[in-house]
Amino acid sequence: MPNEVRRCCGGRGTAEGAQGGSRSRLSGLRCERLPDAEEGAAVRGDRPPPPAMNSLEQAEDLKAFERRLTEYIACLQPATGRWRMILIVVSVCTATGAWNWLIDPETQKVSFFTSLWNHPFFTISCITLIGLFFAGIHKRVVAPSIIAARCRTVLAEYNMSCDD
């Protein structure tokens, strides 16, 4: 029974692996087993529902969630700042090397690979920049924004909001 399919009474989707009739702390919807999830399975109504949370407990939970989310995003800021500085330095080096590569009169006279060989600063900085993007620096630079956007998406399903 650990992989039975459940659907919330509000019809907001299914969850796998849920046990028994449970009530979500955020949504307040009672989840029950689907009759067709298991051959001859009855809807679980033999257990009393868990006690409902009062508004004070809900407010405390929301405050704790907000503090934890703020703390987590604040912890990401130093690393995000370092990745931004690395990206800026490598981008400026690549732009400077590209400018020197383009204004060099020899670049037009020799082959492409020879011109890259003649400008190792541009070649190395360009390879480094490409390597950083393959390593995912673009995600690390905006990680707090990604997390906040995902939280906004999840909280919107519960008619709640989250700002930066």
C-alpha angles and dihedrals in degrees: 000000000000091000100047118136119243132189126198115239090241090062094239095141143286134288128202125217096021116148124221127328106320137174120226111233093218102040102031091218118141111231119211135182115264113244092230094047091087128017108264094355115154126217108264106248099136095090122072113244116258115264113278117247116243121230093259091058091046091051091049091050092050092048090050090049091049092049092048093048091048090048093050094049090046089054090054094053099081093049091044090052092051092050090049091052091049090050092048094048094048091045092051091047091050092048092048092047091047091052092051090045093051098046093048108107091210091064092074094048101050134054122275096255092046091052090050089049089052091053106047093162092061093041095051095043091048092050089047091051092049090047091051091053091049088050090056104254090149089063094045092052093057100031096122090051091050092051093047091049092050091049090050090052094050095043092049088067088062094045091253131123138215126198130191 
